[in-house]
Amino acid sequence: MKKYPLAIDVLFIVLFVGIGRSAHRHGITLSGMASTLWPFAAGLAVGWLSTWRRHHTGTAPLDGLVIVVFTVALAMVLRVVSGQGTAVAFIIVALAFLTLFLVGWRLLTREILRRR
């Protein structure tokens, strides 16, 4: 897991978008996924750039937290600019899900490696 941290983060962002679209019966089409995914992908890229300057790995749990903050904050701004919704409940769910998974896999990996 430590070898492909950006790919793991992208996977969880795609999972978040897919679950959300499915739960709200928006469908899992390529165009629908892309329209919902791009603001989060842009935020993820900025989050990664902000951590890359410090560690060059993006695998520390603190990196995950910084990435989550950038991802959600920028995604919400981009969603507003593009006419998509940003309900308070959606922001809370996005923060909770992405914190659980983007920080969670880093904590799990660190614990596994520490025990070896």
Backbone as ProteinMPNN parsed JSONL, in Angstrom:
{"seq_chain_A": "MKKYPLAIDVLFIVLFVGIGRSAHRHGITLSGMASTLWPFAAGLAVGWLSTWRRHHTGTAPLDGLVIVVFTVALAMVLRVVSGQGTAVAFIIVALAFLTLFLVGWRLLTREILRRR", "coords_chain_A": {"N_chain_A": [[0.814, -1.192, 0.0], [1.991, 1.171, 0.622], [3.39, 1.76, -1.562], [1.876, 2.807, -3.661], [0.419, 5.283, -2.987], [-1.03, 7.53, -4.029], [-2.657, 6.36, -5.972], [-4.256, 4.76, -4.353], [-5.645, 6.701, -2.91], [-7.06, 7.916, -5.022], [-8.676, 5.762, -5.774], [-10.349, 5.572, -3.485], [-11.657, 8.037, -3.638], [-13.075, 7.72, -6.032], [-14.681, 5.581, -5.229], [-16.203, 6.845, -3.203], [-17.631, 8.749, -4.733], [-19.025, 7.008, -6.466], [-20.606, 5.509, -4.636], [-22.15, 7.57, -3.581], [-23.535, 8.54, -5.882], [-24.959, 6.269, -6.54], [-26.497, 5.847, -4.201], [-28.141, 8.031, -4.291], [-29.537, 7.576, -6.502], [-28.603, 8.472, -9.01], [-27.323, 7.182, -10.951], [-24.695, 5.205, -12.409], [-23.054, 6.228, -14.639], [-20.62, 6.927, -17.187], [-20.366, 9.659, -17.91], [-21.84, 10.862, -15.839], [-20.422, 10.032, -13.544], [-17.989, 11.293, -14.097], [-18.715, 14.012, -14.052], [-19.361, 14.38, -11.382], [-17.071, 13.545, -10.136], [-14.829, 15.145, -10.954], [-14.469, 17.649, -9.444], [-13.597, 16.686, -6.963], [-11.344, 15.25, -7.696], [-9.703, 17.323, -8.58], [-9.357, 18.725, -6.168], [-8.06, 16.716, -4.723], [-5.67, 16.542, -6.165], [-4.512, 19.059, -5.612], [-4.266, 18.831, -2.839], [-2.426, 16.709, -2.717], [-0.226, 17.907, -3.957], [0.377, 19.806, -2.028], [1.288, 18.229, 0.096], [3.364, 16.874, -1.048], [5.517, 18.581, -1.247], [6.507, 18.594, 1.307], [7.102, 15.903, 2.206], [7.383, 14.109, 0.098], [6.187, 11.64, -0.157], [3.533, 11.228, 0.759], [2.38, 9.43, 2.507], [2.101, 9.584, 5.264], [-0.071, 9.745, 8.133], [-0.817, 12.398, 8.818], [-0.425, 13.644, 6.368], [-2.548, 12.519, 4.974], [-4.712, 13.709, 6.293], [-4.332, 16.431, 5.661], [-4.625, 16.236, 2.901], [-7.32, 15.433, 2.744], [-8.616, 17.748, 3.739], [-7.913, 19.71, 1.803], [-9.0, 18.43, -0.448], [-11.814, 18.241, 0.062], [-12.485, 20.934, 0.63], [-11.721, 22.371, -1.731], [-13.186, 20.9, -3.61], [-15.829, 21.496, -2.874], [-15.951, 24.26, -3.371], [-15.509, 24.245, -6.152], [-17.733, 22.77, -6.931], [-19.804, 24.549, -6.307], [-19.178, 26.683, -8.059], [-19.561, 25.379, -10.471], [-22.252, 24.887, -10.452], [-23.236, 22.717, -9.026], [-24.538, 20.888, -6.183], [-24.02, 21.69, -2.65], [-24.83, 20.897, -0.022], [-24.979, 21.155, 3.572], [-25.065, 18.697, 4.923], [-23.983, 17.033, 2.958], [-21.359, 17.994, 2.827], [-20.463, 17.297, 5.368], [-20.704, 14.489, 5.249], [-18.892, 13.96, 3.162], [-16.482, 14.868, 4.338], [-16.356, 13.091, 6.55], [-16.345, 10.471, 5.343], [-14.108, 10.619, 3.602], [-12.085, 11.286, 5.41], [-12.117, 9.019, 7.06], [-11.283, 7.028, 5.196], [-9.029, 8.065, 3.683], [-7.254, 8.899, 5.627], [-7.43, 6.722, 7.256], [-6.379, 4.385, 5.858], [-3.739, 5.05, 5.833], [-3.061, 5.156, 8.553], [-3.534, 2.476, 9.232], [-1.647, 1.173, 7.6], [0.731, 2.248, 8.663], [0.615, 1.162, 11.253], [0.714, -1.61, 10.735], [3.259, -1.811, 9.53], [4.809, -0.942, 11.649], [4.538, -3.016, 13.462], [5.935, -5.051, 12.325]], "CA_chain_A": [[0.0, 0.0, 0.0], [2.853, 2.331, 0.718], [4.028, 1.977, -2.856], [0.981, 3.512, -4.577], [-0.535, 6.035, -2.156], [-1.936, 8.368, -4.825], [-3.645, 5.469, -6.595], [-5.19, 4.345, -3.301], [-6.513, 7.854, -2.661], [-7.965, 8.048, -6.177], [-9.643, 4.673, -5.65], [-11.341, 5.919, -2.464], [-12.462, 9.15, -4.154], [-14.002, 7.118, -6.998], [-15.638, 4.813, -4.433], [-17.087, 7.827, -2.576], [-18.521, 9.292, -5.764], [-19.895, 5.93, -6.923], [-21.586, 5.219, -3.592], [-23.07, 8.705, -3.511], [-24.399, 8.557, -7.058], [-25.846, 5.116, -6.434], [-27.424, 6.067, -3.09], [-29.1, 9.075, -4.683], [-30.149, 7.096, -7.752], [-28.178, 9.278, -10.151], [-26.77, 6.261, -11.941], [-23.245, 5.092, -12.515], [-22.662, 6.373, -16.041], [-19.309, 7.545, -17.325], [-20.496, 11.12, -17.861], [-22.294, 11.225, -14.499], [-19.289, 9.87, -12.634], [-16.995, 12.329, -14.405], [-19.185, 15.325, -13.613], [-19.312, 14.418, -9.921], [-15.71, 13.233, -9.698], [-13.764, 16.103, -11.279], [-14.098, 18.594, -8.376], [-12.849, 15.961, -5.941], [-10.033, 14.936, -8.268], [-8.92, 18.566, -8.553], [-8.989, 18.947, -4.77], [-7.071, 15.694, -4.369], [-4.402, 16.932, -6.786], [-3.957, 20.179, -4.842], [-3.858, 18.26, -1.554], [-1.196, 15.954, -2.927], [0.869, 18.86, -4.204], [0.74, 20.453, -0.762], [2.054, 17.295, 0.934], [4.542, 16.439, -1.804], [6.613, 19.498, -0.953], [7.053, 18.297, 2.636], [7.597, 14.546, 2.447], [7.574, 13.389, -1.163], [5.6, 10.299, -0.138], [2.089, 11.287, 0.957], [1.912, 8.252, 3.227], [1.909, 9.84, 6.699], [-1.465, 10.061, 8.459], [-1.034, 13.838, 8.733], [-0.589, 13.923, 4.932], [-3.922, 12.147, 4.637], [-5.619, 14.73, 6.825], [-4.147, 17.624, 4.825], [-5.218, 15.91, 1.598], [-8.772, 15.471, 2.923], [-9.053, 19.141, 3.875], [-7.821, 20.328, 0.486], [-9.927, 17.771, -1.37], [-13.198, 18.627, 0.337], [-12.651, 22.391, 0.5], [-11.687, 22.766, -3.143], [-14.311, 20.257, -4.3], [-17.063, 22.242, -2.602], [-15.873, 25.519, -4.125], [-15.699, 23.924, -7.567], [-19.122, 22.363, -7.121], [-20.613, 25.773, -6.32], [-18.875, 27.397, -9.297], [-20.109, 24.626, -11.609], [-23.692, 24.736, -10.308], [-23.595, 21.477, -8.329], [-24.95, 21.132, -4.804], [-23.081, 21.592, -1.529], [-25.582, 20.911, 1.234], [-24.163, 20.951, 4.775], [-24.985, 17.252, 5.172], [-23.056, 16.481, 1.973], [-20.008, 18.374, 3.246], [-20.151, 16.469, 6.539], [-20.502, 13.114, 4.784], [-17.634, 13.939, 2.408], [-15.386, 14.947, 5.316], [-16.306, 11.858, 7.343], [-15.948, 9.337, 4.508], [-12.737, 10.771, 3.114], [-11.173, 11.185, 6.549], [-12.041, 7.604, 7.437], [-10.533, 6.217, 4.254], [-7.729, 8.608, 3.274], [-6.387, 8.862, 6.801], [-7.502, 5.362, 7.792], [-5.438, 3.426, 5.261], [-2.384, 5.448, 6.235], [-2.881, 4.7, 9.932], [-3.458, 1.017, 9.194], [-0.348, 0.81, 7.024], [1.773, 2.578, 9.646], [0.546, 0.182, 12.351], [1.203, -2.899, 10.228], [4.704, -1.716, 9.363], [5.417, -0.802, 12.982], [4.507, -4.329, 14.127], [6.856, -6.003, 11.664]], "C_chain_A": [[0.856, 1.255, 0.0], [3.459, 2.691, -0.63], [3.179, 2.832, -3.798], [-0.033, 4.375, -3.829], [-1.498, 6.91, -2.959], [-3.024, 7.518, -5.471], [-4.682, 5.012, -5.57], [-6.158, 5.485, -3.0], [-7.514, 8.042, -3.792], [-9.048, 6.981, -6.109], [-10.733, 5.017, -4.634], [-12.21, 7.098, -2.891], [-13.501, 8.609, -5.143], [-15.076, 6.317, -6.263], [-16.658, 5.747, -3.772], [-18.104, 8.359, -3.579], [-19.505, 8.222, -6.236], [-20.98, 5.584, -5.915], [-22.623, 6.34, -3.527], [-24.039, 8.745, -4.681], [-25.406, 7.41, -6.994], [-26.907, 5.335, -5.349], [-28.498, 7.09, -3.444], [-29.745, 8.792, -6.039], [-29.858, 7.999, -8.956], [-27.58, 8.415, -11.254], [-25.255, 6.326, -12.01], [-22.885, 5.097, -14.006], [-21.314, 7.072, -16.085], [-19.406, 9.065, -17.206], [-20.944, 11.594, -16.47], [-21.177, 11.126, -13.475], [-18.269, 10.987, -12.851], [-17.434, 13.691, -13.877], [-19.155, 15.46, -12.092], [-17.881, 14.283, -9.409], [-14.722, 14.374, -9.882], [-13.477, 17.118, -10.172], [-13.271, 17.939, -7.268], [-11.454, 15.603, -6.432], [-9.135, 16.164, -8.27], [-8.46, 18.874, -7.136], [-7.933, 17.968, -4.304], [-5.709, 16.067, -4.939], [-3.735, 18.07, -6.006], [-3.484, 19.691, -3.469], [-2.557, 17.494, -1.661], [-0.015, 16.868, -3.175], [1.319, 19.528, -2.911], [1.546, 19.517, 0.139], [3.343, 16.871, 0.249], [5.743, 17.314, -1.462], [7.268, 19.168, 0.389], [7.747, 16.942, 2.709], [7.943, 13.758, 1.189], [6.995, 11.984, -1.163], [4.085, 10.315, -0.016], [1.528, 10.147, 1.772], [1.704, 8.464, 4.727], [0.443, 10.161, 6.972], [-1.766, 11.559, 8.4], [-1.183, 14.273, 7.269], [-2.016, 13.627, 4.509], [-4.919, 13.191, 5.102], [-5.53, 16.018, 6.0], [-4.806, 17.408, 3.462], [-6.737, 15.955, 1.677], [-9.271, 16.914, 2.965], [-9.013, 19.847, 2.519], [-8.848, 19.743, -0.478], [-11.348, 18.269, -1.164], [-13.401, 20.129, 0.132], [-12.687, 22.815, -0.962], [-12.846, 22.143, -3.917], [-15.599, 21.032, -4.079], [-17.078, 23.581, -3.335], [-16.143, 25.256, -5.605], [-17.12, 23.467, -7.864], [-20.045, 23.576, -7.16], [-20.426, 26.504, -7.644], [-19.507, 26.7, -10.505], [-21.607, 24.346, -11.485], [-24.14, 23.424, -9.683], [-23.881, 21.799, -6.867], [-23.855, 20.97, -3.776], [-23.823, 21.69, -0.201], [-24.651, 20.614, 2.413], [-23.999, 19.456, 5.063], [-24.002, 16.591, 4.211], [-21.612, 16.79, 2.366], [-19.566, 17.508, 4.425], [-19.875, 15.031, 6.123], [-19.18, 12.996, 4.029], [-16.435, 13.974, 3.358], [-15.236, 13.645, 6.101], [-15.783, 10.682, 6.52], [-14.482, 9.459, 4.114], [-11.721, 10.762, 4.245], [-11.002, 9.73, 6.958], [-11.129, 6.821, 6.492], [-9.163, 6.778, 3.889], [-6.746, 8.705, 4.433], [-6.308, 7.422, 7.322], [-6.51, 4.388, 7.186], [-3.999, 3.772, 5.64], [-2.084, 5.005, 7.669], [-2.718, 3.183, 9.985], [-2.1, 0.55, 8.665], [0.774, 1.081, 8.013], [1.789, 1.571, 10.781], [1.069, -1.185, 11.917], [2.72, -2.887, 10.099], [5.421, -1.604, 10.701], [5.525, -2.155, 13.679], [5.474, -5.324, 13.507], [8.224, -5.953, 12.228]], "O_chain_A": [[0.473, 2.279, -0.565], [3.977, 3.792, -0.815], [3.731, 3.519, -4.657], [-1.236, 4.208, -4.026], [-2.67, 7.018, -2.599], [-4.187, 7.92, -5.508], [-5.863, 4.893, -5.897], [-7.359, 5.258, -2.852], [-8.691, 8.301, -3.541], [-10.218, 7.27, -6.362], [-11.914, 4.781, -4.891], [-13.388, 7.15, -2.536], [-14.669, 8.996, -5.094], [-16.249, 6.367, -6.633], [-17.855, 5.461, -3.787], [-19.301, 8.41, -3.293], [-20.694, 8.503, -6.39], [-22.137, 5.388, -6.285], [-23.824, 6.084, -3.43], [-25.236, 8.96, -4.49], [-26.571, 7.577, -7.357], [-28.083, 5.04, -5.562], [-29.624, 7.019, -2.952], [-30.402, 9.648, -6.632], [-30.723, 8.254, -9.794], [-27.361, 8.888, -12.37], [-24.632, 7.345, -11.715], [-22.463, 4.078, -14.553], [-20.918, 7.732, -15.124], [-18.624, 9.686, -16.486], [-20.47, 12.622, -15.986], [-21.001, 12.015, -12.643], [-17.751, 11.555, -11.89], [-16.628, 14.438, -13.322], [-18.944, 16.558, -11.576], [-17.529, 14.843, -8.371], [-13.847, 14.557, -9.036], [-12.305, 17.436, -9.966], [-12.365, 18.555, -6.708], [-10.491, 15.649, -5.666], [-7.939, 16.062, -7.994], [-7.305, 19.243, -6.923], [-7.015, 18.338, -3.574], [-4.695, 15.919, -4.257], [-2.527, 18.038, -5.772], [-2.422, 20.095, -2.996], [-1.685, 17.613, -0.8], [1.077, 16.631, -2.66], [2.508, 19.785, -2.722], [2.411, 19.984, 0.88], [4.318, 16.54, 0.923], [6.87, 16.822, -1.398], [8.454, 19.436, 0.583], [8.862, 16.845, 3.221], [8.739, 12.821, 1.251], [7.277, 11.206, -2.074], [3.415, 9.487, -0.633], [0.321, 9.909, 1.743], [1.168, 7.579, 5.393], [-0.219, 10.78, 6.139], [-2.854, 11.952, 7.979], [-1.975, 15.165, 6.964], [-2.623, 14.401, 3.769], [-5.864, 13.519, 4.384], [-6.555, 16.621, 5.681], [-5.467, 18.305, 2.939], [-7.381, 16.467, 0.762], [-10.246, 17.255, 2.295], [-9.978, 20.507, 2.134], [-9.489, 20.475, -1.232], [-12.009, 18.676, -2.119], [-14.389, 20.543, -0.475], [-13.59, 23.541, -1.379], [-13.426, 22.792, -4.788], [-16.381, 21.205, -5.014], [-18.114, 23.986, -3.864], [-16.922, 25.972, -6.234], [-17.651, 23.75, -8.938], [-20.973, 23.619, -7.967], [-21.403, 26.899, -8.281], [-19.938, 27.361, -11.45], [-22.173, 23.643, -12.323], [-25.309, 23.055, -9.798], [-23.506, 22.864, -6.375], [-22.893, 20.229, -3.977], [-23.459, 22.501, 0.651], [-23.656, 19.906, 2.263], [-22.906, 19.007, 5.408], [-23.266, 15.687, 4.606], [-20.741, 15.929, 2.245], [-18.427, 17.043, 4.47], [-18.915, 14.422, 6.596], [-18.431, 12.041, 4.234], [-15.489, 13.203, 3.201], [-14.124, 13.155, 6.293], [-14.875, 9.975, 6.958], [-13.708, 8.515, 4.274], [-10.604, 10.278, 4.062], [-9.884, 9.264, 7.177], [-10.294, 6.038, 6.944], [-8.207, 6.008, 3.795], [-5.536, 8.602, 4.233], [-5.255, 6.968, 7.769], [-5.862, 3.636, 7.914], [-3.149, 2.889, 5.754], [-0.984, 4.535, 7.962], [-1.859, 2.672, 10.703], [-1.486, -0.359, 9.224], [1.667, 0.252, 8.188], [2.86, 1.164, 11.231], [1.793, -1.84, 12.668], [3.391, -3.835, 10.507], [6.526, -2.122, 10.86], [6.488, -2.412, 14.402], [5.792, -6.342, 14.122], [9.103, -6.689, 11.779]]}, "name": "protein", "num_of_chains": 1, "seq": "MKKYPLAIDVLFIVLFVGIGRSAHRHGITLSGMASTLWPFAAGLAVGWLSTWRRHHTGTAPLDGLVIVVFTVALAMVLRVVSGQGTAVAFIIVALAFLTLFLVGWRLLTREILRRR"}
